Amino acid sequence: MNSILALGRYLFAIPMLIFGVFHFMNAGGMAEMAPLPGGVFWIYLTGAALILAAISIIIKKHDRLACFLLGIMLLIFALSIHLGGAIDGDQASTTNFLKDVALAGGAFAYGLLASPEE
């Protein structure tokens, strides 16, 4: 069971790391989706948060906290960026809304399973 949880940890963290890198590679293109002024700043900040959360999960250092904060961030993304389009019937927005909700659930679940800090 521990080897399955370890595999799951990597399968969850690596996409977060890649999503974070994408935020730095395409900050200008993503900036228009930011629901707050200063779009590029928020894209870089969330990219850094995704990368740091992934590293924390991979090295198992403060991973419970990282997962809790990551889950909150993903729910904020779902509600502030994708929900409006999903309600309007846009399939891409609905897909992204559901993806972020599912990933938030995964972050919370992993956070509960992670060993407490020693």
PyMOL commands that place a pseudoatom at each C-alpha (Angstrom):
pseudoatom trace, name=CA, resn=MET, resi=1, chain=A, elem=C, hetatm=0, pos=[0.000, 0.000, 0.000]
pseudoatom trace, name=CA, resn=ASN, resi=2, chain=A, elem=C, hetatm=0, pos=[2.855, 2.409, 0.770]
pseudoatom trace, name=CA, resn=SER, resi=3, chain=A, elem=C, hetatm=0, pos=[4.327, 1.935, -2.706]
pseudoatom trace, name=CA, resn=ILE, resi=4, chain=A, elem=C, hetatm=0, pos=[0.958, 2.780, -4.270]
pseudoatom trace, name=CA, resn=LEU, resi=5, chain=A, elem=C, hetatm=0, pos=[0.713, 5.929, -2.128]
pseudoatom trace, name=CA, resn=ALA, resi=6, chain=A, elem=C, hetatm=0, pos=[4.273, 6.865, -3.118]
pseudoatom trace, name=CA, resn=LEU, resi=7, chain=A, elem=C, hetatm=0, pos=[3.413, 6.425, -6.793]
pseudoatom trace, name=CA, resn=GLY, resi=8, chain=A, elem=C, hetatm=0, pos=[0.272, 8.512, -6.298]
pseudoatom trace, name=CA, resn=ARG, resi=9, chain=A, elem=C, hetatm=0, pos=[2.343, 11.239, -4.669]
pseudoatom trace, name=CA, resn=TYR, resi=10, chain=A, elem=C, hetatm=0, pos=[4.506, 11.514, -7.783]
pseudoatom trace, name=CA, resn=LEU, resi=11, chain=A, elem=C, hetatm=0, pos=[1.569, 11.207, -10.180]
pseudoatom trace, name=CA, resn=PHE, resi=12, chain=A, elem=C, hetatm=0, pos=[-0.059, 14.143, -8.385]
pseudoatom trace, name=CA, resn=ALA, resi=13, chain=A, elem=C, hetatm=0, pos=[3.009, 16.325, -7.848]
pseudoatom trace, name=CA, resn=ILE, resi=14, chain=A, elem=C, hetatm=0, pos=[4.621, 16.108, -11.287]
pseudoatom trace, name=CA, resn=PRO, resi=15, chain=A, elem=C, hetatm=0, pos=[1.657, 17.635, -13.171]
pseudoatom trace, name=CA, resn=MET, resi=16, chain=A, elem=C, hetatm=0, pos=[1.534, 20.433, -10.560]
pseudoatom trace, name=CA, resn=LEU, resi=17, chain=A, elem=C, hetatm=0, pos=[5.218, 21.091, -11.259]
pseudoatom trace, name=CA, resn=ILE, resi=18, chain=A, elem=C, hetatm=0, pos=[4.572, 21.186, -15.009]
pseudoatom trace, name=CA, resn=PHE, resi=19, chain=A, elem=C, hetatm=0, pos=[1.523, 23.460, -14.577]
pseudoatom trace, name=CA, resn=GLY, resi=20, chain=A, elem=C, hetatm=0, pos=[3.727, 25.792, -12.547]
pseudoatom trace, name=CA, resn=VAL, resi=21, chain=A, elem=C, hetatm=0, pos=[6.397, 25.861, -15.255]
pseudoatom trace, name=CA, resn=PHE, resi=22, chain=A, elem=C, hetatm=0, pos=[3.689, 26.578, -17.847]
pseudoatom trace, name=CA, resn=HIS, resi=23, chain=A, elem=C, hetatm=0, pos=[2.683, 29.645, -15.820]
pseudoatom trace, name=CA, resn=PHE, resi=24, chain=A, elem=C, hetatm=0, pos=[6.185, 31.036, -16.310]
pseudoatom trace, name=CA, resn=MET, resi=25, chain=A, elem=C, hetatm=0, pos=[6.377, 30.034, -19.974]
pseudoatom trace, name=CA, resn=ASN, resi=26, chain=A, elem=C, hetatm=0, pos=[3.041, 31.647, -20.943]
pseudoatom trace, name=CA, resn=ALA, resi=27, chain=A, elem=C, hetatm=0, pos=[2.374, 34.310, -18.313]
pseudoatom trace, name=CA, resn=GLY, resi=28, chain=A, elem=C, hetatm=0, pos=[1.279, 36.866, -20.888]
pseudoatom trace, name=CA, resn=GLY, resi=29, chain=A, elem=C, hetatm=0, pos=[-1.272, 34.529, -22.439]
pseudoatom trace, name=CA, resn=MET, resi=30, chain=A, elem=C, hetatm=0, pos=[-2.658, 33.479, -19.080]
pseudoatom trace, name=CA, resn=ALA, resi=31, chain=A, elem=C, hetatm=0, pos=[-2.782, 37.010, -17.646]
pseudoatom trace, name=CA, resn=GLU, resi=32, chain=A, elem=C, hetatm=0, pos=[-6.153, 37.766, -19.233]
pseudoatom trace, name=CA, resn=MET, resi=33, chain=A, elem=C, hetatm=0, pos=[-7.722, 34.948, -17.188]
pseudoatom trace, name=CA, resn=ALA, resi=34, chain=A, elem=C, hetatm=0, pos=[-6.597, 36.442, -13.875]
pseudoatom trace, name=CA, resn=PRO, resi=35, chain=A, elem=C, hetatm=0, pos=[-9.668, 37.765, -12.038]
pseudoatom trace, name=CA, resn=LEU, resi=36, chain=A, elem=C, hetatm=0, pos=[-7.650, 40.525, -10.308]
pseudoatom trace, name=CA, resn=PRO, resi=37, chain=A, elem=C, hetatm=0, pos=[-5.685, 43.526, -11.593]
pseudoatom trace, name=CA, resn=GLY, resi=38, chain=A, elem=C, hetatm=0, pos=[-1.988, 42.913, -12.191]
pseudoatom trace, name=CA, resn=GLY, resi=39, chain=A, elem=C, hetatm=0, pos=[-2.582, 39.738, -14.189]
pseudoatom trace, name=CA, resn=VAL, resi=40, chain=A, elem=C, hetatm=0, pos=[1.017, 38.745, -14.932]
pseudoatom trace, name=CA, resn=PHE, resi=41, chain=A, elem=C, hetatm=0, pos=[1.986, 39.143, -11.261]
pseudoatom trace, name=CA, resn=TRP, resi=42, chain=A, elem=C, hetatm=0, pos=[-0.763, 36.689, -10.236]
pseudoatom trace, name=CA, resn=ILE, resi=43, chain=A, elem=C, hetatm=0, pos=[0.266, 34.225, -12.932]
pseudoatom trace, name=CA, resn=TYR, resi=44, chain=A, elem=C, hetatm=0, pos=[3.872, 34.235, -11.704]
pseudoatom trace, name=CA, resn=LEU, resi=45, chain=A, elem=C, hetatm=0, pos=[2.744, 33.967, -8.075]
pseudoatom trace, name=CA, resn=THR, resi=46, chain=A, elem=C, hetatm=0, pos=[0.467, 31.010, -8.740]
pseudoatom trace, name=CA, resn=GLY, resi=47, chain=A, elem=C, hetatm=0, pos=[3.141, 29.384, -10.918]
pseudoatom trace, name=CA, resn=ALA, resi=48, chain=A, elem=C, hetatm=0, pos=[5.610, 29.649, -8.058]
pseudoatom trace, name=CA, resn=ALA, resi=49, chain=A, elem=C, hetatm=0, pos=[2.994, 28.275, -5.640]
pseudoatom trace, name=CA, resn=LEU, resi=50, chain=A, elem=C, hetatm=0, pos=[2.358, 25.276, -7.901]
pseudoatom trace, name=CA, resn=ILE, resi=51, chain=A, elem=C, hetatm=0, pos=[6.080, 24.550, -8.228]
pseudoatom trace, name=CA, resn=LEU, resi=52, chain=A, elem=C, hetatm=0, pos=[6.712, 24.898, -4.489]
pseudoatom trace, name=CA, resn=ALA, resi=53, chain=A, elem=C, hetatm=0, pos=[3.734, 22.697, -3.638]
pseudoatom trace, name=CA, resn=ALA, resi=54, chain=A, elem=C, hetatm=0, pos=[4.994, 20.027, -6.037]
pseudoatom trace, name=CA, resn=ILE, resi=55, chain=A, elem=C, hetatm=0, pos=[8.475, 20.127, -4.550]
pseudoatom trace, name=CA, resn=SER, resi=56, chain=A, elem=C, hetatm=0, pos=[7.056, 19.953, -1.036]
pseudoatom trace, name=CA, resn=ILE, resi=57, chain=A, elem=C, hetatm=0, pos=[4.970, 16.904, -1.955]
pseudoatom trace, name=CA, resn=ILE, resi=58, chain=A, elem=C, hetatm=0, pos=[7.873, 15.165, -3.711]
pseudoatom trace, name=CA, resn=ILE, resi=59, chain=A, elem=C, hetatm=0, pos=[10.358, 15.670, -0.864]
pseudoatom trace, name=CA, resn=LYS, resi=60, chain=A, elem=C, hetatm=0, pos=[7.673, 15.102, 1.808]
pseudoatom trace, name=CA, resn=LYS, resi=61, chain=A, elem=C, hetatm=0, pos=[8.534, 18.304, 3.668]
pseudoatom trace, name=CA, resn=HIS, resi=62, chain=A, elem=C, hetatm=0, pos=[5.528, 20.279, 4.908]
pseudoatom trace, name=CA, resn=ASP, resi=63, chain=A, elem=C, hetatm=0, pos=[3.450, 18.368, 2.385]
pseudoatom trace, name=CA, resn=ARG, resi=64, chain=A, elem=C, hetatm=0, pos=[0.300, 18.422, 4.538]
pseudoatom trace, name=CA, resn=LEU, resi=65, chain=A, elem=C, hetatm=0, pos=[0.338, 22.212, 4.626]
pseudoatom trace, name=CA, resn=ALA, resi=66, chain=A, elem=C, hetatm=0, pos=[1.275, 22.418, 0.949]
pseudoatom trace, name=CA, resn=CYS, resi=67, chain=A, elem=C, hetatm=0, pos=[-1.641, 20.157, 0.003]
pseudoatom trace, name=CA, resn=PHE, resi=68, chain=A, elem=C, hetatm=0, pos=[-4.112, 22.143, 2.096]
pseudoatom trace, name=CA, resn=LEU, resi=69, chain=A, elem=C, hetatm=0, pos=[-2.982, 25.437, 0.545]
pseudoatom trace, name=CA, resn=LEU, resi=70, chain=A, elem=C, hetatm=0, pos=[-2.872, 23.908, -2.947]
pseudoatom trace, name=CA, resn=GLY, resi=71, chain=A, elem=C, hetatm=0, pos=[-6.426, 22.594, -2.531]
pseudoatom trace, name=CA, resn=ILE, resi=72, chain=A, elem=C, hetatm=0, pos=[-7.644, 26.032, -1.472]
pseudoatom trace, name=CA, resn=MET, resi=73, chain=A, elem=C, hetatm=0, pos=[-5.868, 27.674, -4.415]
pseudoatom trace, name=CA, resn=LEU, resi=74, chain=A, elem=C, hetatm=0, pos=[-7.367, 25.184, -6.876]
pseudoatom trace, name=CA, resn=LEU, resi=75, chain=A, elem=C, hetatm=0, pos=[-10.874, 25.794, -5.505]
pseudoatom trace, name=CA, resn=ILE, resi=76, chain=A, elem=C, hetatm=0, pos=[-10.321, 29.536, -5.874]
pseudoatom trace, name=CA, resn=PHE, resi=77, chain=A, elem=C, hetatm=0, pos=[-9.281, 28.933, -9.507]
pseudoatom trace, name=CA, resn=ALA, resi=78, chain=A, elem=C, hetatm=0, pos=[-12.358, 26.803, -10.127]
pseudoatom trace, name=CA, resn=LEU, resi=79, chain=A, elem=C, hetatm=0, pos=[-14.749, 29.346, -8.644]
pseudoatom trace, name=CA, resn=SER, resi=80, chain=A, elem=C, hetatm=0, pos=[-13.183, 32.591, -9.839]
pseudoatom trace, name=CA, resn=ILE, resi=81, chain=A, elem=C, hetatm=0, pos=[-11.907, 31.632, -13.288]
pseudoatom trace, name=CA, resn=HIS, resi=82, chain=A, elem=C, hetatm=0, pos=[-13.936, 28.693, -14.633]
pseudoatom trace, name=CA, resn=LEU, resi=83, chain=A, elem=C, hetatm=0, pos=[-17.340, 28.641, -12.928]
pseudoatom trace, name=CA, resn=GLY, resi=84, chain=A, elem=C, hetatm=0, pos=[-18.810, 31.534, -14.920]
pseudoatom trace, name=CA, resn=GLY, resi=85, chain=A, elem=C, hetatm=0, pos=[-18.026, 29.917, -18.246]
pseudoatom trace, name=CA, resn=ALA, resi=86, chain=A, elem=C, hetatm=0, pos=[-19.224, 26.538, -16.978]
pseudoatom trace, name=CA, resn=ILE, resi=87, chain=A, elem=C, hetatm=0, pos=[-22.553, 28.050, -15.958]
pseudoatom trace, name=CA, resn=ASP, resi=88, chain=A, elem=C, hetatm=0, pos=[-22.824, 29.608, -19.426]
pseudoatom trace, name=CA, resn=GLY, resi=89, chain=A, elem=C, hetatm=0, pos=[-22.400, 26.143, -20.933]
pseudoatom trace, name=CA, resn=ASP, resi=90, chain=A, elem=C, hetatm=0, pos=[-18.847, 26.511, -22.247]
pseudoatom trace, name=CA, resn=GLN, resi=91, chain=A, elem=C, hetatm=0, pos=[-17.426, 22.990, -22.419]
pseudoatom trace, name=CA, resn=ALA, resi=92, chain=A, elem=C, hetatm=0, pos=[-13.769, 24.048, -21.985]
pseudoatom trace, name=CA, resn=SER, resi=93, chain=A, elem=C, hetatm=0, pos=[-14.660, 26.061, -18.874]
pseudoatom trace, name=CA, resn=THR, resi=94, chain=A, elem=C, hetatm=0, pos=[-16.694, 23.149, -17.519]
pseudoatom trace, name=CA, resn=THR, resi=95, chain=A, elem=C, hetatm=0, pos=[-13.774, 20.782, -18.112]
pseudoatom trace, name=CA, resn=ASN, resi=96, chain=A, elem=C, hetatm=0, pos=[-11.340, 23.137, -16.375]
pseudoatom trace, name=CA, resn=PHE, resi=97, chain=A, elem=C, hetatm=0, pos=[-13.781, 23.712, -13.520]
pseudoatom trace, name=CA, resn=LEU, resi=98, chain=A, elem=C, hetatm=0, pos=[-14.158, 19.966, -12.939]
pseudoatom trace, name=CA, resn=LYS, resi=99, chain=A, elem=C, hetatm=0, pos=[-10.396, 19.404, -13.309]
pseudoatom trace, name=CA, resn=ASP, resi=100, chain=A, elem=C, hetatm=0, pos=[-9.588, 22.001, -10.668]
pseudoatom trace, name=CA, resn=VAL, resi=101, chain=A, elem=C, hetatm=0, pos=[-12.273, 20.675, -8.299]
pseudoatom trace, name=CA, resn=ALA, resi=102, chain=A, elem=C, hetatm=0, pos=[-10.975, 17.119, -8.735]
pseudoatom trace, name=CA, resn=LEU, resi=103, chain=A, elem=C, hetatm=0, pos=[-7.357, 18.193, -8.211]
pseudoatom trace, name=CA, resn=ALA, resi=104, chain=A, elem=C, hetatm=0, pos=[-8.381, 20.120, -5.085]
pseudoatom trace, name=CA, resn=GLY, resi=105, chain=A, elem=C, hetatm=0, pos=[-10.030, 16.944, -3.798]
pseudoatom trace, name=CA, resn=GLY, resi=106, chain=A, elem=C, hetatm=0, pos=[-6.847, 15.016, -4.540]
pseudoatom trace, name=CA, resn=ALA, resi=107, chain=A, elem=C, hetatm=0, pos=[-4.754, 17.609, -2.717]
pseudoatom trace, name=CA, resn=PHE, resi=108, chain=A, elem=C, hetatm=0, pos=[-6.993, 17.421, 0.351]
pseudoatom trace, name=CA, resn=ALA, resi=109, chain=A, elem=C, hetatm=0, pos=[-7.002, 13.605, 0.274]
pseudoatom trace, name=CA, resn=TYR, resi=110, chain=A, elem=C, hetatm=0, pos=[-3.228, 13.363, -0.044]
pseudoatom trace, name=CA, resn=GLY, resi=111, chain=A, elem=C, hetatm=0, pos=[-2.826, 15.961, 2.692]
pseudoatom trace, name=CA, resn=LEU, resi=112, chain=A, elem=C, hetatm=0, pos=[-4.892, 13.805, 5.042]
pseudoatom trace, name=CA, resn=LEU, resi=113, chain=A, elem=C, hetatm=0, pos=[-2.827, 10.716, 4.191]
pseudoatom trace, name=CA, resn=ALA, resi=114, chain=A, elem=C, hetatm=0, pos=[0.551, 12.437, 4.465]
pseudoatom trace, name=CA, resn=SER, resi=115, chain=A, elem=C, hetatm=0, pos=[2.543, 11.731, 7.607]
pseudoatom trace, name=CA, resn=PRO, resi=116, chain=A, elem=C, hetatm=0, pos=[2.461, 14.525, 10.183]
pseudoatom trace, name=CA, resn=GLU, resi=117, chain=A, elem=C, hetatm=0, pos=[5.616, 16.616, 10.437]
pseudoatom trace, name=CA, resn=GLU, resi=118, chain=A, elem=C, hetatm=0, pos=[8.140, 15.151, 12.829]
for i in range(1, 118): cmd.bond("trace and resi %d" % i, "trace and resi %d" % (i + 1))
show_as sticks, trace
zoom trace
